[in-house]
Amino acid sequence: MVDHVVKRSEEIEYEPVDAAEGLQKGVLLDESDGAPNFAIRRFELDAGAEVPEHTNAVEHEQYVLAGEYVVGIDDEEYTVSAGDSLLIPAGAVHWYRNDSDRPGAFLCAVPNGDDTIELVEE
C-alpha cells in the first residue's frame, strides 16, 4: 500500500483527447499511482476548441483553473471561469466550447475504474 505520492508537474504527460480536437488530458493521479478511490485529471481546452455532446458513466467534479469557456449540461449553458466548480452527474449530456482567444484549463476528479464515454448522435 502506498502511503503518499508526490508527482511533479514535469512527470505529467499530456495527450490529445480523441473525441475532441483542441482538448488535451494529463492524468495527475490515479490508481496507477496508488490512489485507491479517485483520479485527478487536468484538461487544457484550446482557444476556439469544442468538445461534442457526450455522456460519461461516472460523475465528474471539475474546478476551472484558467480561461473562460461555455459548458453545456443537459439543456443548460454556463459560462465558467477560473475558480468556478461544477458537478456533472453520471449520464448527463454535456459539452464544452471555448469562444475566447485564450486557452482554458480545468481539473476533473472521477472515481477510479472504467468510464464509458458515449458521443451523442445528432
Secondary structure, DSSP 4 states (H G I P E B T S, - for coil): --------GGGPPEEE-TTSTTEEEEEEE-GGGT-SSEEEEEEEE-TT-EEEEEEESS-EEEEEEESEEEEEETTEEEEEETT-EEEE-TT--EEEE--SSS-EEEEEEEESS---EEEPP-
